[in-house]
Amino acid sequence: MFVVSEEDAAAIKAAFEEGGEFSAAIELRRRFPGINNNDQAREHARIIAGWQPIPATPQSHKAKNRKAP
């Protein structure tokens, strides 16, 4: 298991968009040297490249109706 920062994800996505899956796998392995299997690196790179931003959470009903003191 590993944690991917926003910066790492952006770099991997950019590599995927510019050079394809193999370039993204190389970028992933450069940032995460513990991943030494090319097939795994390519799979992880495809997954990260496909990530979508999390939509903003709507305010709760209580927060919308709260009056200022």
Wavefront OBJ file of the C-alpha trace (Angstrom):
o trace
v 0.000 0.000 0.000
v 1.174 3.504 -0.712
v -0.206 7.039 -0.515
v -0.335 9.217 -3.620
v -0.196 12.974 -3.086
v -1.971 15.443 -5.348
v 1.429 16.410 -6.781
v 2.346 12.791 -7.550
v -1.063 12.123 -9.108
v -0.805 15.239 -11.289
v 2.653 14.236 -12.527
v 1.510 10.686 -13.310
v -1.614 11.978 -15.101
v 0.485 14.431 -17.130
v 2.901 11.659 -18.125
v -0.049 9.479 -19.148
v -1.607 12.236 -21.256
v 1.685 13.226 -22.910
v 3.330 9.850 -23.435
v 0.824 7.128 -22.680
v 0.663 4.273 -20.235
v 4.340 3.326 -20.351
v 5.469 6.908 -19.632
v 3.061 7.085 -16.710
v 4.404 3.789 -15.353
v 7.957 5.147 -15.555
v 6.912 8.311 -13.697
v 5.150 6.218 -11.057
v 8.228 4.030 -10.552
v 10.427 7.144 -10.353
v 8.266 8.512 -7.551
v 7.680 5.154 -5.848
v 10.902 3.106 -6.174
v 9.419 0.275 -4.091
v 7.226 -0.693 -7.051
v 9.558 -2.809 -9.121
v 7.095 -4.786 -11.232
v 6.346 -3.158 -14.599
v 2.914 -4.763 -14.911
v 1.895 -3.455 -11.484
v 3.311 -0.014 -12.269
v 1.304 0.150 -15.510
v -1.876 -0.941 -13.726
v -1.414 1.605 -10.933
v -0.615 4.339 -13.472
v -3.826 3.581 -15.423
v -5.854 3.742 -12.216
v -4.286 7.028 -11.078
v -4.660 8.576 -14.548
v -8.374 7.753 -14.439
v -9.031 9.418 -11.099
v -11.638 12.172 -11.095
v -11.750 15.043 -8.598
v -14.042 14.483 -5.635
v -17.089 16.761 -5.961
v -17.521 19.392 -3.294
v -19.774 18.245 -0.486
v -22.985 20.231 -0.153
v -23.635 22.042 3.082
v -25.921 20.278 5.473
v -29.497 21.482 5.818
v -28.763 22.757 9.339
v -25.801 24.841 8.197
v -27.889 26.521 5.464
v -30.656 27.505 7.861
v -28.406 28.644 10.700
v -28.846 32.325 11.578
v -25.950 34.522 12.561
v -25.914 35.540 16.261
l 1 2 3 4 5 6 7 8 9 10 11 12 13 14 15 16 17 18 19 20 21 22 23 24 25 26 27 28 29 30 31 32 33 34 35 36 37 38 39 40 41 42 43 44 45 46 47 48 49 50 51 52 53 54 55 56 57 58 59 60 61 62 63 64 65 66 67 68 69
